[in-house]
Amino acid sequence: MPNSIMSTKGQVTIPLKIRKKLGLVAGTPVSFIPYKDTYILSVPETDPVYALAGSLKYDGRALSTEDMDAAIESSLKEKWQGQ
């Protein structure tokens, strides 16, 4: 089992074999999840936002930013008029 030692700054180097297996690179977020009397290192699944392209279907005409701003403003006015 690969081991590592914590530095005085609380930093731990994840062994290369594990980094490769998990696909970890500099800047990869990791989480420590409590489990019973220990913690589990977890790598949250993070897909780039462009992976969502095409996941929502819209058949209407393309809206300009001005049209979107007007719709937001109208919605907020409706929401706050009754209060």
Buried (B, 14 or more C-beta within 10 A) or exposed (E): EEEEEEEEEEEEEBEEEEBEEBEBEEEEEEEEEEEEEEEEEEEEEEEEEEEEEEEEEEEEEEEEEEEEEEEEEEEEEEEEEEE
